[in-house]
C-alpha cells in the first residue's frame, strides 16, 4: 500500500493498493517518508483488530493505527481513513464514511505502507 500526502494540505493523503485508489487519509503527525510494516493486531483501546504501522523509527509499543474518525481531533496521532473529503473556507479538513472505508481497507492485503 502507498500513502501520498497532499502538497497543499500535508495532513491529507490518498492511500493506494497496486496503483488503485482505496481511500483518503487524515494524519495529524504526518509520518516521515519511507516504508513501514503494516500488520493487523488487536487494539485494546478500540477493542478490535486494526492495522498497526511500525518500522525502524516506530516500534510496536509506539506504533500508529489506521482507524475510523472524521477530523484531526478524532486522533491522538494515528491515521484516519475515509472515502470523501470536505475542506471548509478556513482549511479545516473532514473525511467522511470512515467506518465503511475502514471495513473495505481491512479486506486489502496489509503488509507494508510506503509513505511519500
N, C-alpha and C positions, 0 to 999 in steps of 0.2 A: 504494500500500500504506500501511497505517496501523499504527503500533505504539502501544498504550495500556499504560502502566505500571500495575501494581497499587499501590493506596494502602497496603495492608498490608505488601507486600514490594516495595519500589521497584526491586529488581534484576530482578524478574519482570514479564513483559509478555505481551500477546497481539498477534499480527500478523494483520491482516485485509486482504483484497483485495476491493474492491467490496462491503463490508459482510459478507463471507463469511469465517468464521474459517479461518485457514490453519495457524497453529501458535503455540506458546508461544516466548517468547524469554527468555534469561538474559543480562543486560548488566551487567558489573562496573563500568562507568563511569557509566551512566545519562545518555545524551546529553540535552542541553537540548531542550525542546520546540521544534518548528519543522519545516520541510520541507527535506529533504536530497535530493541527487541519488543515485540508485541505479543503478550500471552494473555489468555483468559484465566483469571483466578477469582476466587471468592473475595468479595469486598465486605468486611464486617460492617462498615458504615452504611452501605446500601442494601446489605443482606441478600445479595445475589451475585452471580458471576458477571464480571465486567472486564473489558480489555485493560491491561496494565502495561504501561510504557516504561521500560528500563533500558539501560545502556551503560557505556563506560563511565559516564559522568552522573548517571542516575541509577542508584542501586535499588533493589526491590523493596527495601524498607522505606524509601522515599519516592517510589515510582508515582507516575501520574496516571490517572484513569481517563478513559473515554467514557462519558456518561451523558445522560439527558440533562437538559436545562435550557433556558431561553436567553438569559442575559449574563453578563460577566459576574454579577453578584451571586449567581447560582453556583459559582465555582470557587473553590479555595485553592486554585492553581491547576486544576485538571482541564481537560479539553472537552468542551460541549459539542454536540453534533445536532444538526437539523437539516431539513431539505429546502427551506425557504429563508431568505434574509430580508429584514426590514432595517433601514437606516433612517433615523429622523433628521430633521434640519440641524440639530445640534451635534450630529455624528454618533449618536448612541446606537449601538448595533443590537439587534434582536434576531435570534434564529427560532424558527417555528417547526412544529411537528417532530419534536425532539425524541419522544419515546418511540414512535413508529420508526423513525430513522435509525435509532439505536438497535431496534429489533432487526431491521434489514441489514445493518452493519455486522451484527453478530453472525449472520449467515455467510459472511465472506471468509476467505482464508486469512486468518490473522496470525502472521508470524513475524513480520517486521514492518516498521514505519520509517520511511525516508522523508525527512523534512527539508524543504528548500526555502 
